[in-house]
């Protein structure tokens, strides 16, 4: 199959569709079928609707909707129409959405009908020209209008360096940054993973991840489409129903939390998994106990990999035994085309390469590494080395065989159930509350989510604070995965001689809270 001359990612995905366009491309968990022809026609209609809006070149399309096949079609339509897709977590609340829309200045916002009464005014206030609704029952104004458009559409020409998507990823300052991903970034990574993970004719992907971040939207969907593979589509993860459908699939991708929950299902066993080819885990650390228990129960060894919003996938454990063994607790080797190094810095900021097994800062380069942070040239410059390597903010090591192990986050990031939680953001909201002098959020082990946040709050002199009230107030402002699972009010935070809060002591103090 010859590659399209057009660098638009959609052109390459479309070229991989099977010859039989009437074959099933997507089967939903309630047995609704979409053919490859349906994907072609529906994405064309939505792309024509976007084109008719006369948007500016490089216009952003911000989307906060529940998972559905139509939401995926909107993503594909945005690509083929040549615009920039901006997925937003469905759990985000008004303060977060207000920031993203003000920062990205999308010309189109698509939200659920239920959220339209508050998302619409935020978008209009920011100058967004078009607000549509899209629901997970195939309804909404977006589809109503798209139904009136032609089902034929010429894919818009794009260059490799043109933007395809912006993914927001918070920083330690609490200010979210938009990672700009190009058509080259996304396509190069998808092509590498297709080969590295042995995608083959007849593969069927069981898709049970959300589609507002890298794992579910890019790694999973691109993998299936670029291979012309059918997807079994779950709008929400249900461990019992997912385990029941494993015999119909060959590939599954999940965050560690999903594996933990499937292991609690009595039906899970070798018989249920005998037609499965590959189980992939990422987005959060996989506990060695989960890795080993999955091996014992199913006869399959989970392939753990490592990536980021800014880089998509960077490393992977081997797929074939010729490449090496899949080792629990590691994230494998750098993918083909990815250069990964571990460096330590002295007190003057001078770097040196770390020898085997020495822990240091992970830095990467390659065609998958993003184009920079949206409208943050200084921050972008700060996050890259003089020779063009991106500073991941992760701390790790490389052993004698070349396996990479992530040992921590240099920026105090908490990964809870596969979602990034940045302490500074939550601390900022807590510190604004009446009577709060200061706060600290730390991540502690959790048997289900991998990590969860614990807030430690110091009241102002004479003020009385209730831990439950602090958590309740946060729930009205932030996504649920960011809410601390416990909150404590204390007289003071532990500090070192320089006055810096000693979060390591707080983590140690609370590490046994959830029996992990």
C-alpha positions in Angstrom: 0.0 0.0 0.0 1.5 3.3 -1.1 1.6 6.2 1.4 -0.6 9.2 0.6 1.3 12.4 -0.5 -0.9 14.4 1.9 0.8 14.5 5.4 -2.7 14.9 7.1 -2.9 12.0 9.6 -6.4 11.3 8.5 -5.3 10.6 4.9 -3.0 7.9 6.3 -5.6 6.4 8.5 -8.1 6.4 5.7 -5.6 4.7 3.3 -5.4 1.8 5.8 -9.2 1.1 5.7 -9.8 -2.5 4.4 -11.1 -2.9 0.8 -14.4 -4.2 2.1 -15.9 -0.9 3.4 -19.0 -2.7 4.5 -17.2 -4.8 7.0 -17.7 -3.9 10.7 -15.2 -1.3 11.9 -16.7 -0.7 15.3 -19.1 -2.8 17.5 -20.3 -1.1 20.6 -20.9 -2.8 23.9 -24.6 -2.8 23.2 -24.0 -4.5 19.8 -24.5 -1.4 17.6 -22.4 -1.8 14.4 -20.5 0.8 12.4 -19.0 -0.2 9.0 -15.8 1.4 7.6 -18.1 3.1 5.1 -20.0 4.6 8.0 -16.7 6.0 9.4 -15.8 7.4 6.0 -19.3 9.0 5.3 -20.0 10.4 8.8 -16.5 11.9 9.3 -16.9 13.5 5.8 -20.3 15.0 6.8 -18.9 16.5 10.1 -15.8 17.7 8.2 -18.0 19.5 5.7 -20.0 21.1 8.5 -16.7 22.4 10.0 -15.6 23.6 6.6 -18.8 25.5 6.0 -18.2 27.5 9.2 -15.3 29.3 7.4 -12.9 28.9 10.4 -9.5 30.5 10.4 -6.5 28.4 9.4 -5.3 26.4 12.4 -8.6 26.9 14.3 -9.0 24.9 17.5 -12.1 22.6 18.0 -12.5 22.1 21.8 -14.5 19.0 22.8 -15.8 18.0 26.2 -18.3 15.1 25.6 -18.9 11.6 26.9 -17.2 8.8 25.1 -19.1 7.6 21.9 -18.3 6.5 18.4 -19.6 9.9 17.3 -17.1 11.6 19.5 -14.3 9.6 17.7 -15.9 10.6 14.4 -15.7 14.3 15.4 -12.0 13.8 16.1 -11.4 12.2 12.7 -13.5 14.9 11.0 -11.4 17.7 12.7 -8.2 16.1 11.3 -9.6 15.6 7.8 -10.9 19.2 7.7 -7.4 20.4 8.7 -8.2 21.9 12.1 -6.7 21.3 15.5 -8.5 19.0 18.0 -8.6 19.9 21.6 -9.9 17.1 23.8 -11.0 18.0 27.4 -11.6 15.6 30.3 -15.3 15.1 30.9 -14.7 15.6 34.6 -13.4 19.2 34.3 -15.5 21.8 36.0 -16.3 25.4 35.2 -13.1 27.0 36.5 -11.0 24.6 34.5 -13.0 24.9 31.3 -13.0 28.7 31.6 -9.2 28.6 31.7 -8.8 26.2 28.7 -11.2 28.1 26.5 -9.6 31.5 27.4 -6.2 30.1 26.7 -6.8 28.1 23.5 -9.4 30.5 22.0 -11.2 27.8 20.1 -13.5 28.8 17.3 -15.7 25.7 17.9 -16.7 24.2 21.3 -18.6 20.9 21.5 -20.1 19.9 24.8 -22.8 17.6 26.1 -26.4 18.9 26.2 -26.4 18.6 30.0 -23.3 20.9 30.3 -24.4 23.4 27.5 -26.1 25.8 30.0 -22.8 26.6 31.7 -20.2 25.7 29.0 -22.0 27.8 26.4 -21.9 31.1 28.3 -18.2 30.5 29.1 -17.4 29.9 25.5 -19.4 32.9 24.2 -17.8 35.2 26.8 -14.4 34.1 25.5 -15.4 34.9 21.9 -16.0 31.4 20.7 -18.1 31.7 17.5 -19.8 28.2 17.4 -21.0 26.0 20.3 -22.6 22.6 19.4 -23.9 19.7 21.5 -23.1 16.1 21.2 -24.4 13.3 23.4 -23.6 9.7 23.8 -27.0 8.6 22.4 -26.2 9.9 18.9 -28.1 13.1 19.4 -27.1 16.8 19.6 -27.0 19.9 17.4 -23.6 18.8 15.8 -25.1 15.7 14.3 -28.4 17.4 13.3 -26.4 20.0 11.3 -23.9 17.5 9.9 -26.8 15.3 8.6 -27.6 18.1 6.1 -24.0 18.1 4.7 -22.5 16.0 1.9 -21.0 12.6 2.7 -18.1 13.2 0.3 -15.1 15.3 1.4 -11.6 15.8 0.0 -9.1 15.5 2.9 -7.5 18.9 3.5 -3.8 19.0 2.6 -1.6 19.4 5.6 2.2 19.5 6.0 4.0 17.2 8.6 4.7 20.1 10.9 1.1 21.4 11.0 -0.7 21.1 14.3 -3.2 18.2 14.6 -4.0 18.4 18.3 -3.4 20.3 21.6 -3.4 18.4 24.8 -3.4 20.3 28.1 -1.1 19.1 30.7 -0.7 20.9 34.0 2.7 22.0 35.4 4.1 22.4 38.9 3.1 26.1 38.9 -0.5 24.9 38.6 -0.9 26.7 35.2 -2.0 24.2 32.5 0.1 24.0 29.4 -1.1 23.1 25.9 1.2 20.5 24.4 1.1 21.1 20.6 1.2 17.8 18.6 1.7 17.8 14.9 0.6 15.4 12.2 4.1 14.1 12.0 4.2 13.5 15.8 1.1 11.4 15.7 1.7 9.5 12.5 5.3 8.6 13.2 4.4 7.2 16.6 1.4 5.2 15.3 3.5 3.7 12.5 6.3 2.7 14.9 3.8 1.1 17.3 2.1 -0.8 14.5 5.3 -2.6 13.8 6.7 -2.9 17.3 3.5 -4.4 18.8 3.0 -6.8 15.9 -0.4 -5.5 14.7 -1.6 -8.1 12.2 -4.6 -8.9 10.0 -7.5 -10.2 12.0 -6.6 -8.2 15.2 -9.5 -6.9 17.1 -9.0 -4.1 19.7 -11.2 -4.0 22.8 -11.4 -0.3 23.5 -12.4 0.5 27.1 -10.3 3.7 27.7 -11.5 7.3 27.8 -10.8 9.2 24.6 -9.7 12.6 25.9 -6.0 11.7 26.4 -3.1 10.1 24.6 -3.7 6.5 25.6 -7.3 6.1 24.5 -7.5 8.7 21.7 -4.1 8.3 20.0 -2.4 5.0 20.9 -5.5 2.8 20.9 -7.6 4.4 18.1 -4.7 5.1 15.7 -3.4 1.5 16.3 -6.7 -0.1 15.3 -7.4 2.3 12.3 -3.9 2.2 10.9 -4.1 -1.6 10.9 -7.7 -1.7 9.5 -8.8 -3.5 12.6 -12.2 -3.8 14.1 -12.8 -2.2 17.6 -15.1 -3.5 20.3 -16.1 -0.2 21.9 -17.1 0.3 25.5 -18.5 3.7 26.3 -17.5 3.1 30.0 -15.3 0.5 31.6 -17.3 -2.3 33.2 -14.9 -5.1 34.4 -17.5 -7.8 34.2 -18.7 -6.9 30.7 -15.1 -6.3 29.4 -13.9 -9.7 30.7 -17.0 -11.3 29.1 -15.9 -9.9 25.7 -12.2 -10.8 25.8 -12.8 -14.0 23.7 -13.9 -11.7 20.9 -10.8 -9.6 20.9 -7.0 -10.0 20.5 -5.6 -6.7 21.9 -6.5 -4.8 25.1 -5.0 -1.5 26.4 -5.6 -0.3 29.9 -4.3 1.6 32.9 -3.3 -0.4 35.9 -6.6 0.3 37.7 -8.5 -1.5 34.9 -6.3 -4.6 35.4 -6.8 -4.6 39.1 -10.6 -4.4 38.6 -10.6 -7.2 36.1 -8.6 -9.4 38.4 -11.5 -9.2 40.9 -13.8 -10.9 38.3 -14.2 -14.7 38.9 -14.6 -15.3 35.1 -11.1 -14.0 34.3 -8.8 -16.9 33.5 -6.7 -18.6 30.8 -9.8 -19.9 28.9 -11.3 -16.4 28.7 -8.0 -15.0 27.3 -6.9 -17.9 25.0 -7.6 -15.8 21.8 -5.9 -12.7 23.2 -2.6 -11.7 21.7 -1.5 -8.7 23.7 -2.3 -6.9 26.9 -0.7 -3.4 27.2 -0.5 -1.2 30.3 0.5 2.3 30.8 -0.4 5.9 32.0 0.6 4.9 35.6 3.0 2.6 37.4 1.9 -1.1 37.3 2.4 -2.7 40.7 4.6 -5.9 40.4 1.9 -7.8 42.4 -0.7 -6.9 39.6 1.8 -7.9 36.9 2.5 -11.3 38.6 -1.2 -12.0 39.4 -2.2 -11.3 35.8 0.4 -13.7 34.6 -0.7 -16.5 36.9 -4.5 -16.0 36.2 -4.4 -15.5 32.5 -1.2 -17.0 31.2 -0.4 -13.6 29.6 2.5 -11.2 30.4 1.4 -7.6 30.4 3.5 -5.3 28.2 4.2 -2.2 30.1 5.2 1.0 28.2 5.9 4.7 28.9 4.7 7.9 27.3 3.6 11.4 27.9 1.1 13.9 26.5 4.1 15.8 25.0 5.7 12.8 23.3 3.0 10.1 22.9 4.9 6.7 23.4 8.6 6.7 24.2 9.4 3.2 25.4 8.0 -0.3 25.4 8.7 -3.7 26.8 9.5 -6.2 24.1 6.7 -7.7 22.1 8.6 -10.8 20.9 11.0 -12.9 22.9 13.7 -12.2 20.3 13.7 -8.6 21.5 13.9 -9.7 25.1 11.7 -10.5 28.1 8.8 -8.4 29.4 10.0 -7.3 32.8 7.6 -6.1 35.5 8.6 -2.9 37.1 10.3 -1.6 33.9 9.0 0.2 30.9 11.3 -1.6 28.4 13.4 -0.1 25.7 13.3 3.2 23.8 11.1 2.8 20.7 12.7 2.9 17.3 13.5 6.5 16.4 13.4 7.6 20.0 16.6 8.7 21.7 16.4 8.5 25.5 19.1 9.4 27.9 19.5 9.8 31.7 21.5 12.8 32.9 22.4 14.3 36.3 22.9 18.0 36.9 25.3 19.6 39.4 24.6 22.6 41.5 25.6 24.9 38.6 23.1 23.1 36.2 25.9 21.4 34.3 24.8 18.0 33.0 26.6 14.6 32.9 25.5 11.3 31.4 24.5 8.8 34.1 26.2 5.4 34.0 24.3 2.1 34.1 21.8 1.9 36.9 22.4 5.4 38.2 19.2 7.4 38.7 18.9 10.7 36.9 16.6 12.9 34.8 15.1 11.3 31.7 15.4 13.4 28.5 14.2 12.4 25.0 14.2 13.4 21.4 12.6 12.0 18.3 9.9 12.6 15.6 7.2 12.0 18.2 8.3 14.8 20.5 5.8 17.7 20.5 6.3 21.1 18.9 6.2 23.1 22.1 3.7 24.6 24.5 0.8 26.6 23.1 1.7 30.3 23.4 4.4 29.7 25.9 7.7 30.2 24.0 9.7 30.8 27.2 8.4 27.7 28.9 9.0 25.7 25.8 12.6 26.9 25.7 13.1 26.1 29.3 11.9 22.5 28.9 14.3 21.6 26.1 18.1 21.2 26.4 20.5 23.1 24.2 20.9 20.1 21.9 17.1 19.6 21.5 16.2 17.0 24.1 12.9 17.4 25.9 13.2 17.2 29.7 10.4 14.8 30.7 10.4 15.7 34.4 10.6 12.0 35.1 13.4 10.4 37.1 14.7 7.0 36.2 17.6 4.7 35.2 18.8 2.4 32.5 20.2 -1.0 33.4 22.9 -3.0 31.7 20.5 -4.6 29.2 19.0 -1.2 28.2 15.7 -1.6 30.1 14.3 1.8 31.4 12.9 2.0 34.9 10.9 5.1 36.1 11.6 5.6 39.8 9.7 8.9 40.4 8.6 12.3 39.2 10.9 15.2 39.6 7.9 17.5 39.7 5.8 15.8 42.5 3.3 14.6 39.9 0.6 12.2 41.3 -0.8 9.6 38.8 -4.2 8.5 40.1 -6.0 5.9 38.1 -4.0 6.9 35.0 -4.8 10.6 35.3 -2.2 13.3 36.1 -2.8 15.2 39.4 -0.5 18.2 39.9 -0.3 19.1 43.6 0.4 22.8 43.0 -3.0 23.2 41.2 -5.0 21.7 44.1 -2.9 23.5 46.7 -3.7 26.7 44.9 -7.4 26.2 45.3 -7.1 25.1 49.0 -4.9 28.1 49.8 -7.5 30.5 48.4 -10.1 29.2 50.9 -10.9 31.5 53.9 -8.9 30.6 57.0 -6.2 28.6 55.2 -2.6 29.6 55.7 -1.0 27.0 53.5 -1.3 23.4 52.3 0.5 20.5 50.8 -0.8 17.7 48.6 1.2 14.4 48.4 0.6 11.1 46.6 0.4 7.9 48.6 0.0 4.3 47.4 -3.5 3.0 46.8 -4.4 -0.6 45.8 -6.9 0.4 43.2 -5.8 3.8 41.8 -2.0 3.3 42.1 -1.7 6.6 43.9 -4.2 9.1 45.5 -3.7 12.6 46.9 -3.7 13.4 50.6 -4.1 17.0 51.6 -2.4 18.5 54.7 -3.7 21.9 55.6 -2.5 24.6 58.1 -5.1 27.1 59.3 -4.5 30.8 59.8 -4.1 31.9 63.4 -7.4 31.9 65.2 -9.2 30.2 62.3 -11.1 26.9 62.6 -11.0 24.5 59.6 -13.0 21.3 58.9 -11.3 18.8 56.7 -14.6 17.5 55.2 -15.6 21.1 54.3 -12.3 21.6 52.5 -12.9 18.5 50.4 -16.5 19.4 49.8 -15.5 22.8 48.4 -13.0 21.3 46.1 -15.6 19.0 44.7 -17.5 22.0 43.3 -14.4 23.3 41.5 -12.3 20.4 40.3 -12.5 17.0 38.5 -13.2 14.1 40.8 -9.8 12.4 40.1 -8.1 15.5 41.5 -10.0 15.5 44.8 -7.8 14.4 47.8 -9.0 11.1 49.2 -8.1 12.3 52.7 -7.5 15.7 54.3 -5.9 16.6 57.6 -5.7 19.9 59.4 -2.4 20.3 61.2 -0.6 23.1 63.1 2.4 23.2 60.8 4.1 21.5 57.8 7.5 19.9 58.2 10.3 22.0 56.6 14.0 21.7 56.0 16.6 24.3 57.0 15.9 26.2 53.7 12.2 26.5 54.7 11.0 24.1 51.9 8.1 21.8 52.8 9.4 18.3 53.2 6.9 16.4 51.2 8.9 13.2 51.5 8.2 13.2 55.2 4.5 13.7 54.6 4.4 10.8 52.1 6.2 8.6 54.5 3.8 9.6 57.3 0.7 8.7 55.3 1.9 5.9 53.0 0.0 3.2 54.9 -3.3 5.0 54.9 -4.9 2.7 52.3 -3.2 -0.5 53.3 -0.9 -0.4 50.2 
